[in-house]
Amino acid sequence: MGGQQAPLRMADRFAAARAKGFVGRQAEVEAFRRILADGRGAVVHVHGSAGIGKSTLLHQFAWLATRVGRPVTVIAHEPAEPAEGAAGNIPTPAHVAPGSLVLVDVPGAVAATERLLAHLPDDSVLALADREPPPLAWRTDPAWLGLLHSMPLALLDPLDSAELLNRRGVPEAEHPRVLAFTHGHPLALALMADVRVHGSRGNTSPASPPRVVNTLLAALLDVVPTPRHRAALEAYGQALVTTEPLLAALVGVPDASDLFEWLCTLSITEYGSRGIHPHDLARSVLDTELGWRHPARRTELRRRASTYYQQLFADGDRARQRAVLADFAYLHHDSPLVGPLLAPVTTAAAAGSTPLDALSITATEETELPALLAMAGRYEGPESARLLRGWWAHPAATWATVRAEAPPPSPAGFYLLLALGAEDLDDPAVTADPATAAAAGWLARHGGLRAGERALLVRAWLARDTYQDVSAVQTLITLRLTHHYLTAEQRPALTLLPFADPEFWADGCAYTDFDRLPQSDFTVGGRSYGTYVHDWRRTPPLAWLNLLCERESAADPLAVAAPDERGGTLRVLDAETFAAGVREALRGLGRAGGLRGSVLLRSRAVASRAGRGAGPDERATALSALLRETAAELQAAPRDRRSHRALHHTYLQPAGTQQRAADLLGLPMSTYRRHLAAGVNRLTEELWRRELDA
């Protein structure tokens, strides 16, 4: 009987199963093996957020120690016991054998560590799990040098995450959805695998198992003190980066300082150069939980965020505007139409950690031109490179280089913009390039460019390594071009945007109100390019941003029509039509309903003054006010006062007939008419300036 093997205990079966299912943490395991082999005493401090795998790693340490003959003592609170205050009740082991491994898996165990060390043999290894890093005193006290081994735990990488799912029986076809939701968080991976294996098959969508989301939320958050804090937490999951003013706007309070400070204390919070944000899994959990629990509130929070960003954008600070565009783009990250195109914005999902932060855009230097043309030649052929070279130093051209900041800095991509006015459309340089010739032909026939207006053609854009595929370089170029469209000193009247693969970008362009323009397609070097266009005169910057906000929350985004398609369509008026409209409006100014049929009601200047959604009566009121306000400005200018008096007595406060007006002014009829014509011309000039500015 003495030679018989002892029966396997249930605890041994658990330990073996845990060891078999253990995935990843190779660096931590190897470090622990070295600690065991060293044979000296040590304190191993494993730390990380809830569900990151601290307990799992401690179990693996126990298994490794048992394999080499080390006694193991485990001190842990039972799941039913309250964790709070548990550290103060940690029992001191009655007897610990030399060379033992002592595992302490109790929140806040740091406070009892020195008391435990006093009762352990010199060659023991104490391993403890905690959410926080080791105390500063430990890291700076010479007594801890050589004794303390800090092991911060990060998320599992994609390979280890996939291996964990394989071992849990999740088919490979379902891995991408699970990985996208869990971001490599071990507890989330385990819960999603459990849903797949033990729940309804084929249903691992993060939106489908509320119990997974609730379990993760409970694990990630110790306590949410009040409904106000709950509201702050809901808002926290919706923004790319949260600041105190943004939080106040989202929650709807004048002062959110206490809520912001509370968010800063949460273990899920990470810090960036522009604010705070929850780590990726926490963001996914918060957003998903709110999405199925209260979808209307989720939509309202995003609407408030969009409104806040639009207000910041209107403030005019260019550096802030550029940052705000990334924040605004993030609101659309889960759109099926544009979400896949925003991956570089949502990757790591916060300032200070996205791939965009390793890039910058500056004006191209001539010494960089050969490298940029080589990029173009690589993807588009030598003919394209030759044509682009012809635009260097052309007055219509703006070159910009995307640079990778990692030393040594090097060009990672570029774009070339051409600003074309009506007078440029027959420029020899324009007609010699198939791209610009096609754009100019359409602009001449249908663009309706007015004096002083420019169409912006994105003549070329590409990334060094990925050409026009979705990438960090492509996304940065998109954001910078958008900033240019919206804030340039002379904003473009239209933007024409060509693509080498127009079908791939069709959904994204439709979502952002860029229409397909086959009349402007072109071929260079045997390669075809398709063009999209947006008319900023019909849907100007703030209206465009608001359109995207409405589409973000719509079940069918493309069913939300652009403002110019909702009735009261805006017209792009040429100078002659506009001037005729001013004369007609002046004649109708004093009559009831005299402005209702005015062509100026559909002008940009009147529409912007009347406000979004204004009907014909509101626009007529706005036109009347605009005419009177502009005329008053003429009265204030000494050189225009005589012409203003003629305008005033003829149209603004009419004398009844032109003869009576001339008599009131004490002028011969010929002089009166000359003053009146000058007044109408000056009024038209000022109104036209406002139309172009609008």
Secondary structure, 3 states (H helix, E strand, C coil): CCCCCCCCCHHHHHHHHHHHHCCCCHHHHHHHHHHHHHCCCEEEEEECCCCCCHHHHHHHHHHHHHHCCCCEEEEECCCCCCCCCHHHHCCCCCCCCCCCEEEEECCCCHHHHHHHHCCCCCCCEEEEEECCCCCHHHHHCHHHCCCEEEEECCCCCHHHHHHHHHHCCCCHHHHHHHHHHHCCCHHHHHHHHHHHHHCCCCCCCCCCCHHHHHHHHHHHCCCCCCHHHHHHHHHHCCCCCECHHHHHHHHCCCCCHHHHHHHHHCCCEEEECCEEEECHHHHHHHHHHHHHHCHHHHHHHHHHHHHHHHHHHHHCCHHHHHHHHHHHHHCCCCCCCCHHHHHHHHCCCCCCCCHHHHEEEEECCHHHHHHHHHHHHHHHCHHHHHHHHCCCCCCCEEEEEEEECCCCCEEEEEEEEEEECHHHCCCHHHHHCHHHHHHHHHHHHHHCCCCCCCEEEEEEEEECCCECCCCHHHHHHHHHHHHHHHHCCCCCCEEEEEECCCCCCHHHHHHCCCEECHHHCEEECCEEEEEEEEECCCCCHHHHHHHHHHHHCCCCHHHCCCHHHCCCCCCCCCHHHHHHHHHHHHHHCCCCCCCCCCHHHHCHHHHHHHCCCCCHHHHHHHHHHHHHHHHHHHHHCHHHHHHHHHHHHHHHCCCCCHHHHHHHHCCCHHHHHHHHHHHHHHHHHHHHHHHHHC
